[in-house]
Amino acid sequence: MRDLIPYLKLYKKHWFGLSLGMLLAFLTLFASIGLLTLSGWFLSAAAIAGLTIARETFNYMLPGAFVRGFAMGRTAGRWGERVVSHNATFKLLTDLRIFFFSKLAPLIPGRVSNLRDADLLNRLVADIDAMDHVYLRLISPMIVGTLGIAGLTAVVCWFDVELGLTLGAILLVLLLTWPVLFYKLGKQNGSELTQNKTDLRIATLDWLQGYSELTLFGAEKRYRSAIFTMQERLLKNQMFNAHFAGLAQALLMLANGWTLVLMLWLAADGVGGNTPNPMIALVVFATMASVELLMPIAGAFQHLGQTLTSARRLNEVILAEPDVQFPAEDARHSGEYSIEYRDMSFHYPDSEAQVVKGINLHIPAQHRIAIVGQTGSGKSTLLQLLNRYWDVQQGEILIAGQPIQNWSESQLRQAISVVSQRVDILNGSLRDNLLMASPNADDAALNDVLNKVGLAKLLEGQGLDTWLGDGGRQLSGGEKRRVGIARALLHNAPILLLDEPTEGLDKQTEQQIMKLFETHFEDKTVVFITHRLVDLDKMDSICLIEQGEIVEHGSHSDLLAQKGRYFELNQTL
């Protein structure tokens, strides 16, 4: 149960709505039990009065009014309880999703890099939805049931202490044993249900995202069969839950029936020391109505295993400490945006192999440097570390003379523009996909930058209102890359990081983009990552990196004159 503590703390914010929901649930329960109990006594008393002279003095109006009042109160209370409690629960789940996302975002890409997209989606949707069981099916029924048992015991004790304590003791035993019994029975199945739901979502998303490739290689049927297998497992879990829910209600009805027989036998000689009278019917119908106190509890604890498993999966994210933590205050610096790697070494958290090691590299402000090397040599890692995707294990990185750990996140993002190898197109308009880089840019500026990067054709038709992403206009790899370049131009930060910016572009477009960069490079510190040795003579310096180490560093002409490794690579072109 300790796994639920982080979520119970969120209840403080919605204590009024949740408490009001439980109060209305208790009043509804009171009206429901009162309706059946009073009706039983009223019918018995009226029948006896009709056979005696008391029929002329028996008050039919007052009990009838109470019966009608209890009936209306039960209906109104049930509606009010549903509205209030569900409204509070939905608000609670909204806050929980925001809370979960606020904890998730700082963990990207470090702690959650080994989690599948579908798994994260399942945690954000299904696992958080399972948390509504905590209030609606656990806390509220237990509190209302406990108060209901205490109230019903007190009412029966008012007429007969022995009968009241007997009924209260039986209900209390059922209240304590029933949840434990059905929690044990449903624990393993609930855990399996949560995991199978995750596996089904992962398998389905894999099939959807890779459908074209799977069809081309004839593997679509095998992956579709995997979905059916996961679905069958999930259906078996749900069937198990349905069977045990029915069993719980059947056993509870059986227990209530035997309790009814016992109470009838104890009250047969009279209630409160009196001769047999209609009060016997009151006790019997009160016992019959008591089943409503316990009916929600067994099924609730049957789902507790599923809820706890979901809570543990959420806690893996919520309780995790991010690998990278930013300070709240901005760093003070000279305004000269230089970059320096000092004795820097790094390996990914899930591996001990050094990706880059012993890097010493100083890039002066407004200097243009090209970092070249083969695929997998560690070039992109240098940029990722400069963006603080991870922190280095040895050495340090400085920007403008200040350690990168001293820069706040907003300050670091404002200082750096990035064109990465993977450009994500968001589900939104073309305007939205550009404004993320410069929220204050007007339409004229957006149109101008699209023309500069060769995407004027995107302005045809609906123009900047063209929908991109899922269900919208599909972009090629080259068009996505140019959207990324357009974002970097709009952001216009003093440091520009380019990771293979012209990859996937044709020669003509590549030359156009490089000329555009030459204009945009002015007064900026530029780090240009590439494995293609083209137009590097226009760079101020070149750094050749192989197997995570700097092999050569100098200007294009100097490196050619040295006739070292860089010269050899140029000779192979």
N, C-alpha and C positions, 0 to 999 in steps of 0.2 A: 504493500500500500504506500510505501514511501515514494514510489515512482509517481504518485499522483500529487505530491506536495507542491511542485511548481505550478500546477494548474489550480489547485485549491486557493493559492494566494491571489489568483486573478479574480476570485469571487468577491473580494472586498470592494471592488469598483462597482459591482452590480448587486450589492447586498440587499438593497431595498426591493428591487424587482424580484429577486430570488426568494427573499423572505415573504414578500406579499404573495407570491405564487404558492408557497408552502402553507401560508395561512388560509388562502382560498381553498386549497386542496383539503385541509383539515375541516373547514366549515362545510365543504361539499360532502365529505365523508360523514360528518356529524349529521347532516341533513339526510343522507342516504340511510344510515343506520336508524336514525330517529323515525324516518318514514316507515320502514319495515316493522320496527319494534312497536311504534304507536299503533300502526294499522292492525298488527296482530292482537294487541290488547283491546283495541276499540271494537274489532269484530267479535271477539270473545265476550267482552262486557256487554255489547249491544245484544248479542244472542241470549245471554243469560237474563238480561233485563227484560227482553221481550217475552220471556217465559214466566216472569214473576210480576208482582205488582209494581216493581221498580221502574217499569217501562214508562210510567206517568211522570216520574221525577228524574229519570236519567238524562243527563246533559249530553245531547247528541251534537250540539252546535260547536262547543269549544274543542273537543277532540277532532271533529271534522275540519274545523278551521286550521288546526295544527297540521293535520295530514295534508291539506291543500297547500299550506305554507311550506312544509318540508318538501313537497313535490316541486313547487316553483323554485325554492331555494336551491334544491339539488341541480335543477337544470341551469339556473343562472350561475351558480357557483362553478359547475363544470365548465361552462363556456368561459367564465372569467378566469378560472385557473389556467385553462389552455392558452388563452390569449396572453396573460401576464407571464407565465412561466416560459412559454416558447419564445416570446419576445425577448425576455432577459437572456435566455439560452442562446438565441441567435446573435445578440449583441456580444455575449461572452465569446462565442466562436469567432466572431469578427475580430475582436481584440486578440484572441489566441492566434489567429492567422497572422495578424500584424506583428505580434510578439515573436512568433516563430520565424517569420521572414526577416525581422530585424536581427535575430540571432544567426540566421542562415547566411545572410549577405556577407558578413565579415569573414566567413569560413571559406569563401570561394576565392581562388581555386584550390586552396591547400587541403583543408580537412575533408572536403566533400568531393575531391577529385576522383575518388574511387567509387562514388555512388552513381548509379545509372540515372538518367533524366527521368525515366518512368518511376523509379523508386522515390526520387525526390517529390515528384508530382503526387504519388500515392500518399506520402507522408503529409504533404500540404493539404490534401483533400480528404482522403478516406480516414487516415489516422486521426486527424483533427476532428472530423465528424464523429468519430467514435467517442470523443471526449464528452459529447452531450449526454452519454449514458451516466456519467459521473453524477450529474445533478438530477436529470429527469428520471433515471432508473435506479439510482443508488441512494444519494443523499436525501432527496425529497421523500421517496417511499419509506425509508427507514425512520426518518424524523416524524413524518405524519403517522406511520404505523405505531411507533412508540407512544406518541401523544394520544392516538386513538385508543390503544389498549388501556392506557392509564385512565382516560376519560370514561370508557365503557365499564371498566372495573369499578370506578367510583360510583357510576350510576346504579349498577346492579347491587353494589355494597349498600347503597342508600336503602334498598328494600330488604336485602338479606346479605349479611357479611360473608357467611360461609359460601354461598353461591357466587358472590362477586369475586372473592379471592380464588375460588376454584377455577372460574372462567379466566380470570386474569393470569393465573399461573400457567394454564394450558396454552393460552395465546402467547405468553412470553417465551415459553419453551419452544413453540413453533417458530417464533420470531428469531430466536437465537440459533436454532439447529437447521432450519430450512435453508437459509443463505449459505451456510458452511457446506451443507451436503451438496447443493447444486453448483456451488462454486467448484468443489472438487471434481464433480462429474463433468463440468463443462470447461474446465481450465485448459486441458490439452487441446480440445477441439477449437476453443476460441483462439489459442495461439496459432494453430495450424490455419485457421480461417484467415487470420490477418496476413500470414505469410503467403498463402495461396492467392489471396487477392492481389498482393504485390506482384507475385510471379506472373499472374494473368495479365496485369497491366503492362509489365515489362515485355512479355512475349507479344502482346498485341501491338505495342508501339514499335517494337523491332520489325514486326511484319509490315506495318503500315509504312514506316520510314524506308525500309529496304525493299519494297515490293518490286520496283523495276529491276533491281539487281537480282533478286531472288527468281524472278520470272525468266530473266535472260540465262541464268545458270541452271534452271530447272529445279531449284530448291524450294520454290514457293509452297508446294504441297507438304513438304516435311515441316516447314515452319508453321503452316496452318494447322497441321496435326498436333504440334506442340501446344497451340492455343486451345484446341479441343481437350487435350489432356489436362491442362491447368483448369479449364472450365469444369470438367468432370470432378476434379478434386474439390473445387470450391462448392459445387452443388452438393457433394456428399457432406461437407461441413455444414452447409445450410440445412440440409435434411436432418442431420444429427441434432442441430439446434431446435428445429421444429418438433422432432420427436420428444426431446427432453422438455420442451416447453409444455407440450401436451401432457407428459407424464407428471410434471410439477403441478399442473392444475388438477389433474385427476387425483393425485395423492392428497392434495390440499382439500379437495372436496370430500375425500374419504375421511380425512382427519376431522373435518368440520362435522361430518355426519355422525361419527362416533362421539364427538364432543356434544353434539345435540342430544344424542340418546342419553349420555351421562347426565347432562343438566336436566333433562326431562325426568329422569329417574330420581335425582336429588330433590327436585322441586315438586314431585308428585304429591307429597303430603302437605304442601302449602309453602308459601313464601313468607319469610319473616315471622314464623311461628303462628301464622294464621291458618285457618282452614282453607282447603283448596278453593281458589277463586281465579278470576281472569289474570291475576298477576303471574300465574304459571305461563300463560301465553306470552306475556311480556318478556320473561326470562328466555323462553324458548326462541322467540323471534329475534331477540337481541343476540343470542348465540348463532342463529342462522345468518344474521347480518354481519357477524364478525369476520366471515370469510373475505369480505371486501377489504378488510384491513391488510390481509396477508397476500392476496392474489398477485399484486405487482412485484412482490419481493423475490420470490423464487426465480422467476424469469429474469429479473434484473441481475442477480448474482450469477446466473448461468452465463451472462454476457460479460462478467467481470474479467474473465481470463482474456477475452478479446480486447477489452479496454486497457488492461495492464500491459499487454503486448504492444498495443499502439502507443501507450505512454512511454514505454522503454525505447521504442523506435524514435519517438520525438525527442526524448531526452538525450539520445546520441548526438543530436544537433544542438539542442537548447543548452545543455550543460557543457558542451565542448568549448575550449578556449581557442580563439583564433590564433593562427601562427603569426599573423602580422597585426599589430595594434598601433594605431595612429595617435599622436598627441592631440589634445584639444586646441592648443594655441599654435599660431603660425610661427615658423622659424624666422629669425632675423638674419638677413644676408645682404651682400653687397649689391645685388642686382646684376652682377656679371654671371651669366648662367653657364658656368663651366661644369664639366663632369669629370670625376676622378674615381678610378677603381684602385684601391690600395690593398695589395697582398690578398686579393679576394679569391676565396674558394667556395664552391657550392655543390651540394648534392641534393637530390629530391628527397622529401621526407620518407618515401617508401623504398629508398634504395641507398646503399652505402657507396656506390660508384660515383666518383667525382665527375660532374659534368664540365665544370671549368675549375681550374686550379692555378693558384699563384698569379692571378691577373694583376698587373700593374699598368695602368693606362690613364694618361691625363689628356683630356680634351678641352682646350681653352674655349672661352666664350666666343661665339660667332665663328666657330671653326667647323669645317665640314670634313667628316671622316667616314671612310667606307670600310666596313668590317667584312672581309671576304673569307671564304672557306667552304669546304664541302658540306653537304647535308649531314647534320648530326654532330658538327664540330663544336657546337655551343654558342653560335652567333645569336640565335633568338633568345637564348637564356639570358644573355647580357641585357637585352631590352626588357625582358620580363622582370628581372631583378631591379632595373631602373624604375619600373612601374610599381615595385613592391608587391608583386604577386607572392613572392616569398622573401624572407630575409636570409642573408648569407650566414653560413656557419663560421666563417673565418674571414678576417679583414673587414673592410668597410667600403661604402660607396658615399661619395660626397657630391652634392649639387650646390653650386655657388659657394663653395667652401664650407658648407654645413652638412653634417652627417644626414643621410636621407631619413633616418629614424626621427629626426627633429622636425621634419616637415609634416604639417597636418594634411589630411587626405585631400581636402578641397584645394589647399595651396599647391600640392603636388600635381593634381589634375589640371589646374589652371596653367601650370608652367610647362606642361608637356602635351604635344599633339602626337598621335600615333596612327600610323597606317599599318595594320597587322596583316598577317597572312590570311587570317580568317576574318571576313567582314560579315557581321550579322545584320540582316535586314529585318527590322521589326515589323510586326503586323500593324500597319498604319499607312497614312498617306505619305507621298513623297516628301511633302513639306515636313511632316513629323520626323521622318528619318534624317532630315538635314538640320532641323532646329535643335535636335539633341546636342549638336556641337556648338551652336550659337543661338540661344533662345531669343535674342533680341534682333536677329537678322530679319530684314524685310523681304518681301517677295522678289524685289528687284535684285537684291544681293544673291538670293538663292538661284534665280534664273541665270545670273552672270556666272556663278561658279559651275553650274551644270554645263554651260556652254564651253567653259574653259577646259573641263575634263572630257569633253566629247560626248556628253549625254543630252544633247539638245533634243534628240528624238523622244526622250521621256516626257518632254513638255507638250507633245502633241496630244490632242484629245482633251482630257480633263486637266492637263497641266500638273501643277503642284498638288492637286487633289487626287491624282492617280493613286489607287490603292495598291500597296506592295505587301509582300508576305503571303500568308495562307489565304487562299481565295482571291488573291489579287494578281497583278501583273508579275509574271515570273522573270527574274533577271538572270542573265548568264554569269559565269564566273568572272569574266572581264568587266561586266557592268557593275557587279558587286564591288570589285576592287576599285573602280572609279568612283563609286559612291563613297567608299572609305576615304579616298583621296580628297573628295569634295568636302567631307566632314573635317579633315585635317586643315584644309585651306580656310574653312569658316572659323575653326577654333583659333587659328593664328596664334599659337603659343610660342614663347621664345625658344623652346627646345622642340625639335622635330625628329621623331623616331620613325624610320621607314624600314619595314621588314619585307623585303622582296616586293616592292610596290608595283613593279611592272610585270610581275609573273602572270602569265595567262593572257597578256595583251599582244596584239599583232605588232609588227615592226613599226608601222606608221603611227599607230596610237602610242607605242612606247616612246618614240621620238618626240611626239607632241607633249606627253606627260613629263619627260625629262626636261624639255625646254621650259615648261611651266614651273617645274621645281627650281630651275636655275634662277628664275625671277623671284620665286617665293623664298629661296634660301637666304636672301639678303638679311643681314643683321640677326641671323638665327644660328643656334648651335644645332648641327645636323649630324645624326648617326644613321648611316645608310647601310643596311644589311643586304648582302647579295652574294650569290655564288656565280654570277655571270660577270666576267671581267670586261664590261662594256662601259665606255665613257668615264672611266675612273681617273683619267688624266685631269678632269675638271674638279676633282676633290683636293682638298688641302693636304690630306694624308690618307694613307691606306694601312690597315692593320690586318695581317693575315693570321688566322687562328686555325689550328688543327688539333684535334683530340683534346679540346679544352684548354690549350695553351697558346700564348702568343708566339708565333714563329718569327715574324718580321713586322717592322713598323717604320714607316717613312713615307716620303712623297712618291708618286708614281715614277718619276724619272730616276730618283735615287734607288728605288728598289730594282728597277730594270738594270741600272748600272752595276748593282751588286751581283747580278746574275745568280741570285739564290733561288729559293723556292718559288717566289712570285714570278720571277723571270721564266722559270720552267713552265709554270701554268700558262703564262701568256704565249709561250712558244707552241703550246698544244692547240691553240685556237685556230 
